[in-house]
Amino acid sequence: MQSRGLASAMLNALVLLVVMALAFPIIWIVMNSFKEAADINAYPPVFLFDPTLENYKVLFDLADAEATNYGTLKIEFFKPVISSVIISIGAVLLSVIAGVPAGYALARYEFRGKEDLAFFILSFRFAPVLLVIIPMFQFFQAVGLYDSYLGMIWVYQIVTLPMIIWLSRSYVEDIPLEMEEAAAICGAKRPQIMLQVVLPLLRPGLVGASLLVFLLAWHNFALGLILTAKNTPVTVALLKLLNPGVSFYPVVSAGLVVSMIVPILLIMLGQRHLERGLTFGALK
């Protein structure tokens, strides 16, 4: 009993150390967002300091620029946050609309080359983004989609659509085929079966999958860097704060905190669906 209790205590201590190691960078960023430039550059690092909201005021242009420590710095961080929300939500919605029928077809229909097609779709998820950025940049400029929300939502399908298709396929395969056959026997057509039988059963999984691909879209950096100029997502806007020779690190930390708020709120609000989506298949 003593050895078992000691092993349990050691395991708990190890888990606590891992949690502290994983949480420390986030805690440090949050602390830095409330520091002044002198505190953030101090050595040894300062853990006790007088917190200030100046960094957030500068970030959202709520303070008189000349009255801050950053001179005439003007950031307008609201716009990239809104841009990221529009692009990420639009990309998720388009992926769900196009990906669920594709996943259903891969799960329920048998045709030649089905598995090859499925792995071809999945390969886009792991392909380097740099392979498509240059031709997409030239194409977007030619057709007028450069620096537009429509163009970004479209190109983000490279990141979001393969994941939705594969997750939808696995979710549909976990639904007993007998349920669809029973609905067909009762006279339901294929669209009715999809809307009234399959989709309600897929809802927990789709909510979880949508949250996952939203996070992928929200944190994407390369596509927004090359294909936007004014409607930049939040990840690119943070890069613009890293100017050589000027200590904007407190403001950058404040921007990082703001960029984490939307994903964290979505995960908290959809936690129940996310858990059910990740463990989907245990249908009663």
ABEGO torsion letter per residue (X at the ends): XAAAAAAAAAAAAAAAAAAAAAAAAAAAAAAAAABBAAAAABOBBBABBBBBAAAAAAAAGABBAAABAAEABBAGAAAAAAAAAAAAAAAAAAAAAAAAAAAAAAAABBBBGAAAAAAAAAAAAABBAAAAAAAAAAAAAAAGABGBAAAAAAAAAAAAAAAAAAAAAAAAAABBAAAAAAAAAAGBBAAAAAAAAAAAAAAAAAAAAAAAAAAAAAABAAAAAAABAABBBAAAAAAAABBBGBBAAAAAAAAAAAAAAAAAAAAAAAAAAAAAAAABGBBX
